[in-house]
Amino acid sequence: MTTILPRKDVVIVGLGWTGSILAHELTDQGLDVLAIERGPWRDTATDFNIGYAQDELRYSVRRDLFLQPAVETMTMRNDTSQTALPMRDFGSFLPGNGVGGAGVHWNGHTWRFWDSDFQIKTNLTRKYGAARIADLQVEDWGVTGAEMEPYYDQFEYLAGISGKAGNIKGKLQEGGNPFEDPRARDYPNPPMEMTYAPTLFANVGRSIGLHPFPTPSANMSRTYVNPLGITMGQCTYCGFCERFGCANYSKSSAQTTILPVLMRKANFEVRTDSEVLHVDLAAGGKSARGVTYVDSSGQEFFQPADLVLLCAYGLHNARLMMLSGIGKIYDPATGEGTVGRNYCYQTNAGAQVFFDDKNFNPFIAAGALGQTIDDYNGDAFDHGALDFVGGAGINCIPTNGRPIGTRPTLPGTPKWGSAWKRATVDGYKSTLGYSSQGSSYATRTNYLDLDPTYKDRFGRPLMRMTFDFPDNDIRMSNYVSDRMEEIAKALGGKQYNVNRLKKGWNSVPYQSTHNTGGAIMGTDPKKSAVNSFLQSWDVPNVFVIGASAFPQNAGKNPTGTVGALAFRAADAIRNQYLRNPGTPLVQA
């Protein structure tokens, strides 16, 4: 028996970064907003208390903050010749669970994508010809870097990002990223104070002609009061960011930037421990009536609403669209359909340099404390004589020195025993690590759909992920690994190790929780699931907000762009959609 509830103006699925931003903006507009969150309520004082927040076994190893496969998992395969099997444990990526979502446990790297990323198909075709990207399925986003700039600014000031601008209104700024697009003003906070490892990395990078700069960080370099009047504390460099909530109110999240204001509003409500099963469509399938959800007791409810916002993790947004019949599921054989199209990831590699005469004190750390080199990222360099497009940032960001997980050893060290123990002692303080974070470009054969065999606890098909690293991205990553080896040689340690990416994505070892695509934005409803304001082409009173909208992924962390897109969608809803509800903001 389904209980029908009183109507709301807006129902939001998921209360992480995007759900909190949209809820705050639309309640300010006077709308009655309900957020439905699958996971539990999470609050800094009670859930990330300083007495137990820095528990590596509980949070990093046993993954207390993350989605468990028993609640929702997916099947995976590398290509259509394989039979997809369920992920019995999340490994390669770790979706969040609960209020705050993945924004609770992130490190805090906060990037702006470049105009050349947003207009990538046009840009690459103009520079290198259409044949150069014939094996890829990259698409323009339908927005420009200039159009995104004010929304990036809005998110950065909400989150109190620490950094150094490289280009203000067209004028290059010393010490910043010389490759970034022009911005209106500097970051709200100065860069974090550097520790030894990123300082050495930057000095060596400059000595060989590269352009290092402080990584934009959502870890506070000083006490900060954001535009909502919420105070955040200066980072204490405890080294417990990724996989952890911040006990010090020093890492930006929904909990530390929005929720203290949002939760006081009379026209906002959140229902936790409640899973949305699907969006309910009206007869004809052209408008949404609301959502059906199940609470922790198993009771089923129908929540009517005039406007439905899908603000779950990107992969879950795409699956909810499929389960709800919003848009046509992508078929790689025909190229038709848009939901599930252009699934992308991140293309990473790493390097370690071992020393005898240096002490890096890795336990003095923060999630986004470091230096980045963008000389080989995106369109910052000429690809004319190369056999790939795209690129990667090279990042020296010593996030932690936690005792269970931090065990750097020389290549060839035994995996266990007394020799291994000695090697971990020798390597702990004296190893410098850095990595490349590369673009992930769409292909016709990397996509999401519904699995024909496996179902979840409610009898719904699991989502099936078909993905492998494209050949283009493998070549790109290995080129950047060669550049990382040049840096390793210049650092001058006793030995170094640079790994190179190989074909065959493996879902077991952790790589990155930067899953993108599946409900991509664009200007052509035959190639995109949502328009440039993240409004469904097929059901205009549904908006889908998150990294699911990325047509492909750049060589940067997605959160800054996700936040900017959320503010842009909120602006469009407030100032355009509500004037004529249910009407498309962009005509197909």
GITARA-V330458 format. One record per helix or strand. SS is the DSSP state (hx for helix, st for strand). FROM is the first residue (numbers start at 0). TO is the last residue. If there is no record, write none. Layout:
ss | from | to
SS | FROM | TO
SS | FROM | TO
This chain:
ss | from | to
st | 1 | 12
hx | 16 | 27
st | 32 | 35
hx | 43 | 46
hx | 55 | 60
st | 65 | 65
st | 73 | 76
st | 84 | 85
st | 95 | 95
hx | 100 | 102
st | 108 | 108
hx | 114 | 117
hx | 119 | 127
hx | 129 | 132
hx | 144 | 158
st | 161 | 161
st | 166 | 167
st | 170 | 171
st | 182 | 182
st | 188 | 188
hx | 195 | 206
st | 211 | 213
st | 216 | 216
st | 218 | 218
st | 223 | 224
st | 230 | 231
st | 237 | 237
st | 250 | 250
hx | 253 | 256
hx | 258 | 261
st | 267 | 270
st | 274 | 280
st | 287 | 293
st | 299 | 309
hx | 313 | 323
st | 328 | 328
st | 330 | 330
st | 335 | 335
st | 338 | 338
st | 343 | 343
st | 346 | 353
st | 364 | 364
st | 370 | 372
st | 391 | 395
hx | 417 | 427
st | 430 | 437
st | 439 | 439
st | 446 | 454
st | 460 | 465
hx | 470 | 490
st | 494 | 497
st | 515 | 515
st | 520 | 520
st | 529 | 529
st | 534 | 535
st | 541 | 543
hx | 546 | 548
st | 552 | 552
hx | 558 | 574
hx | 576 | 578
